[in-house]
Amino acid sequence: MNKILTLLGIASLSFIINKPQQEAVENFSKKNLSDSLPDICTILPAGDIAKFSPFTHPLSRSYADDPLEGYRGCFYEFWKAADYGTIKISVIKNKSKADALVFYNNNVADHINLWQRRPETITGLADSAYFNYNADDTKCDDCDLSLMSGVYNVVVSFHGQYDDVLRAQKKNAAISIVKLLFNRMPELLKKNSMGFKMKENNMEDIQPIKLQAMIDK
C-alpha cells in the first residue's frame, strides 16, 4: 500500500499516474485481488462520463488502468487530432484512515510546494476535498479533484484543452462525477468509513512545514 500511496501521491498533481514496473503489474494481475474494489469503467460507463465531460470533443474511447491491490482506475479519452482531452478516475482503498490522510496531505503539500499556495477547498463533498490551481486561476491543463472519505481516496483528473475549457468547467464536471461515483459506490460514504474531520475542512491553519513534518512521520 505504501508503494501505491507513493506512486499516486507523486503523480496526482499531474494527469497521468505513473505505472509501476511491468513485472510488478504482471505479478499483481496474476493474483486474485482481495480489496473488493469494483472495476471503475464498469460502474461508471463511458456514456455516463461523457454526459459530464467539459471537453468540446466527443468521447473516443475508455479503458481500465492496470488494477493493483487497493487501486482501480479508468481513462476516458476525448481525443481529436493534436487535441487530447482526457479524464481519469482513480479510487484507492487504504488499510487505514491514517493512510488515506497521509495520501491527501501529501498531495496538498505537493500543491503548496509547486504553486506556493493551497489548492481550492471543496466543502460538503467528503471528509476533505480540493481542486488544484495552475498558474492562471481561470485555466488548467493538468488539474484534479482529490478527496478523502474514511479509508478511501478518490482522484478525478483532467488533461487537455487549456484554452478551450475553463478551470471552473472542469471543477464542476469533477464534482458531478464524484457524486455519481458515490451513488454507484455507497460504501465510499458509509459512516464507519468516515473520519478525520479536519478544522475548516482542510486544516487551513497548518503551515506547509508542519504539514510536511506530519507527512514524513
URNORQUI-V334840 format. One record per residue. RES is the residue in three letters. PSI is psi in whole degrees, 0 to 359 (999 if undefined). NEAR is the number of other ideal C-beta (glycine too) atoms within 12 Angstrom. Layout:
BEGIN
((RES	PSI	NEAR) (RES	PSI	NEAR))
END
This chain:
BEGIN
((MET	322	25) (ASN	323	19) (LYS	318	22) (ILE	316	39) (LEU	318	32) (THR	313	23) (LEU	313	30) (LEU	322	44) (GLY	318	35) (ILE	322	22) (ALA	355	30) (SER	339	44) (LEU	352	34) (SER	172	27) (PHE	308	32) (ILE	124	25) (ILE	117	38) (ASN	138	21) (LYS	149	24) (PRO	176	25) (GLN	148	13) (GLN	323	11) (GLU	318	12) (ALA	319	19) (VAL	316	21) (GLU	321	15) (ASN	318	15) (PHE	321	26) (SER	332	19) (LYS	346	11) (LYS	158	14) (ASN	109	10) (LEU	137	20) (SER	13	13) (ASP	353	24) (SER	8	16) (LEU	139	33) (PRO	168	24) (ASP	122	24) (ILE	323	37) (CYS	336	27) (THR	315	19) (ILE	340	26) (LEU	78	38) (PRO	156	20) (ALA	321	27) (GLY	323	15) (ASP	318	26) (ILE	323	38) (ALA	327	24) (LYS	331	18) (PHE	354	30) (SER	133	34) (PRO	353	35) (PHE	156	31) (THR	352	18) (HIS	151	24) (PRO	162	19) (LEU	134	26) (SER	324	23) (ARG	165	20) (SER	152	29) (TYR	153	20) (ALA	145	28) (ASP	161	35) (ASP	125	29) (PRO	143	33) (LEU	161	33) (GLU	118	27) (GLY	9	32) (TYR	135	38) (ARG	147	38) (GLY	157	40) (CYS	136	37) (PHE	142	35) (TYR	116	42) (GLU	134	28) (PHE	67	33) (TRP	146	24) (LYS	166	18) (ALA	121	7) (ALA	22	9) (ASP	112	22) (TYR	62	25) (GLY	130	37) (THR	142	39) (ILE	136	48) (LYS	133	41) (ILE	124	48) (SER	134	44) (VAL	128	47) (ILE	126	46) (LYS	112	37) (ASN	166	34) (LYS	338	21) (SER	165	21) (LYS	329	26) (ALA	320	22) (ASP	321	31) (ALA	322	41) (LEU	319	34) (VAL	313	33) (PHE	312	45) (TYR	312	47) (ASN	325	39) (ASN	319	34) (ASN	320	45) (VAL	316	43) (ALA	319	32) (ASP	318	30) (HIS	316	34) (ILE	316	29) (ASN	324	20) (LEU	316	23) (TRP	359	23) (GLN	33	11) (ARG	163	19) (ARG	153	30) (PRO	169	37) (GLU	124	31) (THR	133	29) (ILE	113	28) (THR	155	19) (GLY	12	13) (LEU	321	31) (ALA	192	38) (ASP	311	34) (SER	147	40) (ALA	150	36) (TYR	161	44) (PHE	131	39) (ASN	164	39) (TYR	161	29) (ASN	196	29) (ALA	321	17) (ASP	124	15) (ASP	340	18) (THR	351	17) (LYS	157	24) (CYS	134	37) (ASP	314	29) (ASP	111	32) (CYS	159	46) (ASP	156	47) (LEU	122	42) (SER	136	47) (LEU	160	47) (MET	130	46) (SER	97	38) (GLY	238	32) (VAL	0	36) (TYR	148	45) (ASN	141	49) (VAL	135	51) (VAL	124	48) (VAL	110	49) (SER	148	39) (PHE	142	46) (HIS	136	33) (GLY	168	34) (GLN	52	31) (TYR	314	25) (ASP	338	15) (ASP	339	19) (VAL	122	30) (LEU	154	24) (ARG	318	32) (ALA	324	21) (GLN	319	26) (LYS	320	42) (LYS	313	36) (ASN	322	22) (ALA	319	35) (ALA	318	39) (ILE	317	30) (SER	320	25) (ILE	318	40) (VAL	318	40) (LYS	321	28) (LEU	319	26) (LEU	317	37) (PHE	322	27) (ASN	323	16) (ARG	335	25) (MET	72	28) (PRO	341	17) (GLU	340	24) (LEU	336	35) (LEU	13	24) (LYS	142	15) (LYS	325	12) (ASN	356	12) (SER	357	25) (MET	154	21) (GLY	176	24) (PHE	61	31) (LYS	99	18) (MET	150	27) (LYS	134	12) (GLU	28	13) (ASN	335	25) (ASN	29	34) (MET	51	28) (GLU	336	20) (ASP	357	13) (ILE	125	22) (GLN	157	15) (PRO	321	23) (ILE	316	13) (LYS	322	17) (LEU	318	29) (GLN	322	19) (ALA	324	13) (MET	321	22) (ILE	322	28) (ASP	348	12) (LYS	999	12))
END
